[in-house]
Amino acid sequence: MKVMKISATGNKAAVDRQYGFTLLELMVVMAIMALLSAVLIPRMGQNDNKLFQAQLRTLANTLNYNRRNAVIMHRPHTMTVFPYTDDTKKKQSIEKKNKGDWISQSADIQWQSGTIKLLNKPFKINYFPQGGATGGIIRLQQGRFIAHLTIDGITGKVTIKESNEES
């Protein structure tokens, strides 16, 4: 003997529970997801920019530190700028760096001084007791963020020019 459930109106379908979501529920969820993505997606790129800005400030401060050091100590001072590397052996040798050297955390580095142009290779900058330096341009790039640090050969002062485009 089989028992059937029948509603008060005699409709069998009215008793069976339908499982799933209504169109209204789906639309509300989609609207919430659209709002969240509109707020969160633009902020995802800000972390890259913050890391780039921190590296840029640190490099500029390190360059100025080395210049001051040469002037105060009345003797030439040399600093080395190291590019970013994933190689463990290179990282270990770089960790034994001198005070005043700088290591990129993730940005690509290009050095140009006169006819010398180096891409992602360590290079040295010399500072002199009179305040001058081996002038040149350091180009940092991380994704779409680009900055040029110009070191004046006579004064040793650093100027920064930033852009978000390929140059």
Contacts in CASP RR format, 6 or more apart in sequence:
PFRMAT RR
TARGET T0000
AUTHOR 0000-0000-0000
METHOD contacts of the structure
MODEL  1
MKVMKISATGNKAAVDRQYGFTLLELMVVMAIMALLSAVLIPRMGQNDNK
LFQAQLRTLANTLNYNRRNAVIMHRPHTMTVFPYTDDTKKKQSIEKKNKG
DWISQSADIQWQSGTIKLLNKPFKINYFPQGGATGGIIRLQQGRFIAHLT
IDGITGKVTIKESNEES
4 12 0 8 1.000
5 12 0 8 1.000
5 15 0 8 1.000
6 12 0 8 1.000
6 15 0 8 1.000
7 14 0 8 1.000
7 15 0 8 1.000
48 142 0 8 1.000
48 143 0 8 1.000
48 145 0 8 1.000
49 145 0 8 1.000
51 105 0 8 1.000
51 106 0 8 1.000
51 142 0 8 1.000
52 107 0 8 1.000
52 140 0 8 1.000
52 142 0 8 1.000
52 145 0 8 1.000
52 147 0 8 1.000
54 105 0 8 1.000
55 104 0 8 1.000
55 105 0 8 1.000
55 106 0 8 1.000
55 107 0 8 1.000
55 140 0 8 1.000
55 142 0 8 1.000
56 140 0 8 1.000
56 147 0 8 1.000
56 149 0 8 1.000
56 160 0 8 1.000
56 162 0 8 1.000
58 102 0 8 1.000
59 81 0 8 1.000
59 102 0 8 1.000
59 138 0 8 1.000
59 140 0 8 1.000
59 149 0 8 1.000
60 149 0 8 1.000
60 158 0 8 1.000
60 160 0 8 1.000
62 79 0 8 1.000
62 100 0 8 1.000
62 101 0 8 1.000
62 102 0 8 1.000
63 79 0 8 1.000
63 102 0 8 1.000
63 125 0 8 1.000
63 149 0 8 1.000
63 151 0 8 1.000
63 158 0 8 1.000
64 158 0 8 1.000
65 100 0 8 1.000
66 77 0 8 1.000
66 79 0 8 1.000
66 100 0 8 1.000
66 125 0 8 1.000
66 127 0 8 1.000
67 127 0 8 1.000
67 131 0 8 1.000
67 132 0 8 1.000
67 133 0 8 1.000
67 156 0 8 1.000
67 157 0 8 1.000
69 77 0 8 1.000
69 100 0 8 1.000
69 127 0 8 1.000
70 76 0 8 1.000
70 77 0 8 1.000
70 127 0 8 1.000
70 128 0 8 1.000
70 129 0 8 1.000
70 131 0 8 1.000
70 132 0 8 1.000
71 127 0 8 1.000
71 129 0 8 1.000
71 130 0 8 1.000
71 131 0 8 1.000
73 129 0 8 1.000
74 129 0 8 1.000
75 129 0 8 1.000
76 126 0 8 1.000
76 127 0 8 1.000
76 128 0 8 1.000
76 129 0 8 1.000
77 126 0 8 1.000
77 127 0 8 1.000
78 124 0 8 1.000
78 125 0 8 1.000
78 126 0 8 1.000
78 127 0 8 1.000
79 98 0 8 1.000
79 100 0 8 1.000
79 101 0 8 1.000
79 102 0 8 1.000
79 124 0 8 1.000
79 125 0 8 1.000
79 127 0 8 1.000
80 97 0 8 1.000
80 98 0 8 1.000
80 101 0 8 1.000
80 102 0 8 1.000
80 122 0 8 1.000
80 123 0 8 1.000
80 124 0 8 1.000
80 125 0 8 1.000
81 101 0 8 1.000
81 102 0 8 1.000
81 104 0 8 1.000
81 109 0 8 1.000
81 111 0 8 1.000
81 122 0 8 1.000
81 123 0 8 1.000
81 124 0 8 1.000
81 125 0 8 1.000
81 138 0 8 1.000
82 94 0 8 1.000
82 97 0 8 1.000
82 101 0 8 1.000
82 102 0 8 1.000
82 103 0 8 1.000
82 104 0 8 1.000
82 122 0 8 1.000
83 104 0 8 1.000
83 108 0 8 1.000
83 109 0 8 1.000
83 120 0 8 1.000
83 121 0 8 1.000
83 122 0 8 1.000
84 103 0 8 1.000
84 104 0 8 1.000
84 105 0 8 1.000
84 106 0 8 1.000
84 107 0 8 1.000
84 108 0 8 1.000
84 109 0 8 1.000
84 120 0 8 1.000
85 91 0 8 1.000
85 94 0 8 1.000
94 103 0 8 1.000
97 103 0 8 1.000
104 140 0 8 1.000
106 142 0 8 1.000
107 140 0 8 1.000
107 141 0 8 1.000
107 142 0 8 1.000
108 119 0 8 1.000
108 120 0 8 1.000
108 140 0 8 1.000
108 141 0 8 1.000
108 142 0 8 1.000
109 119 0 8 1.000
109 120 0 8 1.000
109 138 0 8 1.000
109 139 0 8 1.000
109 140 0 8 1.000
110 117 0 8 1.000
110 118 0 8 1.000
110 119 0 8 1.000
110 120 0 8 1.000
110 138 0 8 1.000
110 139 0 8 1.000
110 141 0 8 1.000
111 117 0 8 1.000
111 118 0 8 1.000
111 121 0 8 1.000
111 123 0 8 1.000
111 136 0 8 1.000
111 137 0 8 1.000
111 138 0 8 1.000
111 139 0 8 1.000
112 118 0 8 1.000
112 136 0 8 1.000
112 137 0 8 1.000
112 139 0 8 1.000
113 134 0 8 1.000
113 135 0 8 1.000
113 136 0 8 1.000
113 137 0 8 1.000
114 136 0 8 1.000
124 134 0 8 1.000
125 133 0 8 1.000
125 134 0 8 1.000
125 135 0 8 1.000
125 151 0 8 1.000
126 133 0 8 1.000
126 134 0 8 1.000
127 133 0 8 1.000
127 156 0 8 1.000
131 155 0 8 1.000
131 156 0 8 1.000
132 152 0 8 1.000
132 153 0 8 1.000
132 154 0 8 1.000
132 155 0 8 1.000
132 156 0 8 1.000
133 151 0 8 1.000
133 152 0 8 1.000
133 153 0 8 1.000
133 156 0 8 1.000
134 151 0 8 1.000
134 153 0 8 1.000
135 151 0 8 1.000
135 152 0 8 1.000
135 153 0 8 1.000
135 156 0 8 1.000
136 150 0 8 1.000
136 151 0 8 1.000
136 153 0 8 1.000
137 148 0 8 1.000
137 149 0 8 1.000
137 150 0 8 1.000
137 151 0 8 1.000
138 148 0 8 1.000
138 149 0 8 1.000
138 151 0 8 1.000
139 146 0 8 1.000
139 147 0 8 1.000
139 148 0 8 1.000
139 149 0 8 1.000
140 146 0 8 1.000
140 147 0 8 1.000
140 148 0 8 1.000
140 149 0 8 1.000
141 147 0 8 1.000
144 164 0 8 1.000
144 165 0 8 1.000
144 166 0 8 1.000
145 162 0 8 1.000
145 164 0 8 1.000
146 162 0 8 1.000
146 163 0 8 1.000
146 164 0 8 1.000
146 165 0 8 1.000
146 166 0 8 1.000
146 167 0 8 1.000
147 160 0 8 1.000
147 161 0 8 1.000
147 162 0 8 1.000
147 163 0 8 1.000
148 160 0 8 1.000
148 161 0 8 1.000
148 162 0 8 1.000
149 158 0 8 1.000
149 159 0 8 1.000
149 160 0 8 1.000
150 158 0 8 1.000
150 159 0 8 1.000
150 160 0 8 1.000
150 161 0 8 1.000
151 157 0 8 1.000
151 158 0 8 1.000
152 158 0 8 1.000
152 159 0 8 1.000
END
